[in-house]
Amino acid sequence: MNQEKTNNIDQKLGRYTQSEIFEIPQCLKRVLKQKDLISTLVKEIVKRKTHHIYIIGAGSSYHAGYAMSYMFNRLTKIPTFTEFSMEFLYLIKPILSKEDCVIAISQSGKTKDTINSIEISKNMGCLTIGITNDLNSDLTKICDFNFGLKCKEEKSVLATKTYVSSLALLAILSLEIARENKTVVNEEYNKIWVELVRIPDKIHSILPLLHEKIKKHAIYFKNINYCFILGSGPEYATAMEASLKLKEGSRIFGQAYSTAEFPHGPITLADSNTGILAIIPYENDQRKQILLSLLKRLKEREAIIIGIYEYLENINVPEPVSYGIEIPNTVPDLQPILMILAIQLLTLEISRVYGINCDTPKFLTKVSGV
C-alpha cells in the first residue's frame, strides 16, 4: 500500500529543490577552492587580536552560523556568538568594540537587517566579513572582505545548497583561524581538512540511495499533527533548520528542541499523532544516552520516531527508533554538513506527499522581510 501511494506522488513538485540538493557536491568543491583566499583574511583576523566573533544572519543563515559556532569556539578559542540580524542592534551593539569581528551571512546579500548590522559594525571599527551567493550584492559593497557561496542561482525559495555551502565555508574559516592562531595541532588540522575535502564525494555517492529511502519514510508524515525535532550540540542548530524547512516546504508545524530541554514541558504533547525527528550523534557520549533514553519514553506513547544517524557497520537501527536514516560517517565538527541532507530530502518528499510545491512555498519569497 505504501509503495502504491509513493508511485502516485507527483515527482514534478519541488523539481528545483531536488535539483539544487543534488548540486551540493559541486558547490562544496567550488567553496573548497577558496581556502587560500580565506587564509589571507585569517592573517588579518589574528593580527588584529580579535576579541570576539559575532556571526549574524536570518533564517537558514542564522542556523548555519549557529551550527558552526561550536567549531569556532572549540578550535579558535576566540569567543564566538551567533545572533539574529534583527536582534543585533539590541543585544550586540551595546557590547561591541573595534577589536571584534562580525561575519554576516546572507544568501541574497540583500537582507536589510543584516546590512544594517554591518553598517553599525563598520561605524564602530569592527572587521566585517560578508558571506553571500551574490558577490555583486549590497552586502558585499560594505563589508571589508567577502566570500562567495559558489552555488550559482538558487531558484527554489528553500535554501538547500546555499545552506550547506555556508556550513563548509565557515568550517574552513574556523579551521584556518585555529591554525594561524596556533590553537589546533597539525594532526587535528590535517584530519579535519582531509575529511572536509572528502565530503563532496561522500555526498555524491549516497544521495541517490538516500533519496530513495527517504521517499518511503515520508509517507508516515501524512497523518501527523505536528513534529518535534530533537538534537544537541551543533545538531541543535540542525534541528532548528529542520524545523524551518518543514514549516516552509511541507507546511508541517515542526518545532526544534535541545534534547535535554524537551522533557521540561513539551513532552506532554507527544502521542500517536506526533512525529519525532531525532538527530542522533555518532559519539557514544552522555548526550547520546540522554537522547536514546528520551526516545524510549516517546516510543511508549506511540509517537512515530525517525532517527537520523551515522552509518555503523553491523549495528542495527537504535532500539527506540521506528525508522532509521543512515548517513556517512565524518568527524564531529562536520556532522551538520551531512545530517542536513536527510532533512532537506525529507522536506522535499513530505511536501510531495501533501501535494505542495516546495519550490514556491505559500506567502514566501526568496528575500523575506517585514
C-alpha positions in Angstrom: 0.0 0.0 0.0 2.8 2.4 0.9 4.5 1.6 -2.4 1.3 2.4 -4.3 1.0 5.7 -2.6 4.6 6.5 -3.4 4.0 5.8 -7.0 1.0 8.2 -7.2 3.0 11.1 -5.8 3.8 13.9 -8.3 7.5 13.9 -8.6 7.5 17.1 -10.6 6.6 19.1 -7.5 9.8 20.6 -6.0 11.9 19.9 -9.0 14.1 22.9 -8.4 14.6 21.9 -4.8 15.6 18.4 -5.8 17.9 19.6 -8.5 19.6 22.0 -6.1 20.1 19.4 -3.4 21.8 17.2 -6.0 24.1 20.1 -6.9 25.5 20.3 -3.4 28.7 18.2 -4.1 29.8 20.5 -6.9 29.0 23.7 -4.8 31.2 22.3 -2.0 34.1 21.7 -4.3 33.9 25.3 -5.5 33.8 26.5 -1.9 36.9 24.5 -1.0 38.9 26.2 -3.7 38.7 29.4 -1.7 41.0 28.1 1.0 44.0 30.2 0.0 41.8 33.3 -0.2 40.4 32.6 3.3 43.9 32.0 4.7 44.9 35.6 3.6 41.9 37.0 5.5 42.7 34.9 8.6 46.1 36.6 9.0 44.2 39.9 9.3 41.9 38.5 12.0 44.7 37.1 14.0 46.9 40.2 13.6 44.1 42.4 15.0 44.0 40.2 18.1 40.2 39.8 17.6 38.4 39.7 21.0 35.1 38.2 19.8 33.5 36.9 16.6 29.8 37.6 16.0 28.1 35.6 13.2 24.8 37.2 12.1 22.0 36.2 9.7 18.3 35.5 9.4 16.6 32.1 8.9 18.8 29.5 7.4 21.8 31.8 7.5 21.4 32.2 11.3 21.2 28.4 11.7 24.4 27.9 9.6 26.2 30.3 11.8 24.9 28.7 15.0 25.9 25.2 13.9 29.5 26.2 13.1 29.9 28.5 16.2 30.6 25.3 18.1 33.6 24.6 15.8 34.8 28.2 16.1 34.8 28.1 19.9 36.4 24.6 20.1 39.2 25.3 17.6 39.9 29.0 17.5 39.5 29.8 21.3 38.0 33.2 20.2 34.6 33.6 21.9 32.1 33.2 19.1 28.4 34.0 19.2 25.6 33.8 16.7 22.7 36.2 16.7 19.7 37.1 14.5 20.5 40.2 12.4 17.3 41.9 13.6 18.4 41.5 17.3 22.0 42.7 16.7 21.1 46.3 17.4 19.6 45.5 20.8 21.8 42.6 22.0 25.2 43.0 20.5 25.7 46.7 19.7 25.9 47.7 23.4 28.9 45.4 23.9 30.6 45.8 20.5 34.1 47.0 20.2 36.6 47.8 17.4 38.5 44.6 18.4 35.6 42.4 17.3 34.9 40.7 14.0 31.4 40.5 12.6 30.6 37.8 10.0 27.3 38.4 8.0 25.7 35.6 6.1 23.0 36.4 3.5 22.4 34.1 0.6 21.0 37.0 -1.5 23.2 39.7 0.0 20.0 41.9 0.3 18.7 41.1 3.8 18.0 44.6 5.2 18.6 43.8 8.9 21.9 42.1 8.1 23.1 45.0 6.0 22.1 47.5 8.8 24.0 45.4 11.4 27.2 45.5 9.2 26.9 49.3 8.9 26.7 49.6 12.7 29.8 47.3 13.0 31.8 49.3 10.5 31.0 52.5 12.2 32.4 51.1 15.4 35.6 50.0 13.7 35.0 46.2 13.6 36.4 43.9 10.9 33.4 42.9 8.7 33.1 39.8 6.5 30.3 39.0 4.1 29.3 35.5 3.1 26.8 35.5 0.2 25.8 33.8 -3.1 25.8 37.2 -4.9 29.2 38.9 -4.9 27.6 42.0 -6.5 25.1 42.5 -3.8 24.6 45.4 -1.4 26.2 43.4 1.4 29.5 42.9 -0.4 29.7 46.7 -1.1 30.0 47.5 2.6 32.0 44.5 4.0 35.8 44.6 4.4 36.1 41.1 3.0 33.6 38.9 1.1 33.4 35.2 0.2 31.0 33.6 -2.3 28.9 30.5 -1.7 29.6 29.4 -5.3 26.1 28.0 -5.8 25.1 29.8 -8.9 21.4 30.7 -8.9 19.2 29.1 -6.3 15.7 29.0 -7.9 13.8 27.3 -5.0 12.8 29.5 -2.2 14.2 26.8 0.2 17.8 27.3 1.0 19.5 24.0 0.4 22.8 24.2 -1.5 23.5 27.7 -0.1 22.9 26.4 3.5 25.4 23.6 3.1 27.9 25.8 1.3 27.6 28.3 4.3 28.5 25.5 6.7 31.5 24.5 4.7 32.8 28.0 4.2 32.5 28.7 8.0 34.3 25.4 8.7 37.2 26.4 6.5 37.3 29.8 8.2 37.4 28.4 11.7 40.0 25.8 10.8 42.3 28.4 9.2 41.9 30.8 12.1 42.8 28.0 14.5 45.9 27.1 12.5 47.1 30.7 12.3 46.3 31.2 16.0 48.2 28.0 16.9 45.2 26.7 18.8 45.0 23.4 16.9 47.7 20.9 16.5 48.8 19.9 12.9 47.5 16.4 13.3 43.9 17.5 14.1 44.0 20.2 11.5 45.0 17.7 8.8 42.4 15.2 9.9 39.6 17.7 9.7 40.8 19.3 6.4 41.2 15.9 4.7 37.7 14.9 5.8 36.3 18.2 4.6 37.8 17.5 1.2 36.3 14.0 1.1 32.7 15.2 1.9 31.6 16.3 -1.6 32.3 12.8 -3.0 30.7 11.2 0.0 27.5 13.2 -0.6 27.6 12.5 -4.3 27.8 8.8 -3.8 25.0 8.5 -1.2 22.4 11.0 -2.5 20.5 8.7 -4.9 20.1 5.8 -2.4 19.4 8.2 0.5 16.7 9.9 -1.6 15.0 6.6 -2.4 15.0 5.5 1.2 13.5 8.8 2.4 10.7 8.6 -0.2 9.5 5.5 1.7 9.7 7.3 5.1 7.9 10.5 4.0 4.6 8.8 3.8 4.5 8.3 7.5 4.1 12.0 8.0 0.7 12.1 6.2 -1.4 12.0 9.3 0.7 13.6 12.0 -0.5 16.9 13.6 3.0 18.2 14.4 6.6 17.2 14.6 9.3 17.7 17.1 13.0 17.7 16.1 15.5 16.8 18.8 19.2 17.4 18.7 22.0 18.7 20.9 25.3 20.5 20.4 25.8 21.5 16.8 22.8 19.3 15.9 20.5 21.6 17.9 21.2 24.1 15.1 20.4 21.3 12.6 17.1 20.7 14.4 16.3 24.4 14.1 17.0 24.4 10.4 14.8 21.2 10.1 12.0 23.0 11.9 12.2 25.9 9.4 12.4 23.6 6.4 9.3 21.6 7.5 7.3 24.8 8.0 8.5 26.4 4.8 8.5 23.4 2.4 5.9 21.0 3.9 3.6 23.2 5.9 4.1 21.0 8.9 4.4 22.6 12.3 7.9 21.4 13.3 9.5 22.6 16.5 13.1 22.1 17.4 14.2 21.4 21.0 17.5 20.7 22.6 17.3 17.1 23.7 17.6 17.7 27.5 15.1 20.6 27.3 12.3 18.7 25.7 11.2 16.9 28.9 10.7 20.3 30.5 7.1 20.7 29.3 6.8 20.0 25.5 7.0 16.2 26.1 3.4 16.3 27.3 2.2 16.9 23.7 3.8 13.7 22.3 1.4 11.0 21.4 0.4 8.7 18.4 -0.3 11.8 16.3 3.2 13.2 16.8 6.2 12.8 14.6 9.7 12.8 16.1 12.9 13.5 14.1 15.8 12.6 16.3 19.3 13.6 15.2 21.5 11.0 16.9 25.2 11.8 17.4 27.8 9.3 16.5 29.8 9.6 19.7 28.7 7.3 22.4 28.6 10.1 25.0 26.2 11.4 27.6 24.1 13.4 25.2 23.5 10.3 23.1 22.4 8.3 26.1 20.1 11.1 27.2 18.5 11.2 23.7 18.1 7.4 23.5 16.5 7.3 26.9 14.1 10.1 25.9 13.2 8.3 22.7 12.2 5.2 24.7 9.7 7.3 26.6 8.3 8.7 23.4 8.0 5.3 21.8 5.9 4.2 24.8 3.5 7.0 23.8 3.4 5.6 20.3 5.0 8.6 18.6 6.4 8.0 15.1 10.2 8.2 15.6 12.6 8.7 12.6 16.2 8.7 13.6 19.0 10.2 11.5 22.4 8.8 12.4 25.8 8.0 11.0 26.3 4.6 9.5 27.7 1.9 11.8 28.7 -1.4 10.3 26.9 -4.4 11.8 24.8 -2.1 14.1 21.1 -2.2 13.7 18.7 0.8 14.0 18.8 2.1 17.6 16.1 0.3 19.6 13.7 3.2 20.2 13.7 4.4 16.5 10.8 3.4 14.4 12.5 4.1 11.1 16.2 4.9 10.5 18.0 7.1 8.0 21.7 6.4 7.8 24.3 9.0 6.6 28.1 8.6 6.1 30.5 8.9 9.0 32.5 12.1 9.4 34.3 14.0 12.2 32.1 15.6 14.8 32.7 19.2 13.7 31.4 18.4 10.2 28.4 16.4 11.1 25.9 19.2 10.4 27.0 19.2 6.7 25.8 15.6 6.3 22.9 15.5 8.7 21.0 18.3 7.0 20.9 16.4 3.7 18.4 13.9 5.2 16.3 16.8 6.4 16.3 18.5 3.0 15.3 15.4 1.2 12.6 14.6 3.8 11.1 18.0 3.4 11.0 17.6 -0.3 9.3 14.2 -0.2 6.8 15.2 2.6 5.8 18.2 0.5 5.1 15.9 -2.4 3.0 13.6 -0.2 0.9 16.7 0.7 0.8 17.8 -2.9 2.8 21.0 -2.2 5.3 22.6 -4.5 8.2 23.4 -2.1 9.9 25.4 -4.7 7.4 28.2 -4.2 6.0 28.0 -0.6 2.8 29.9 0.1 3.3 33.5 1.2 7.1 33.3 0.9 9.7 34.9 -1.3 13.5 34.3 -1.6 14.3 37.6 0.1 12.0 37.9 3.2 11.3 40.9 5.3 8.7 42.6 7.4 
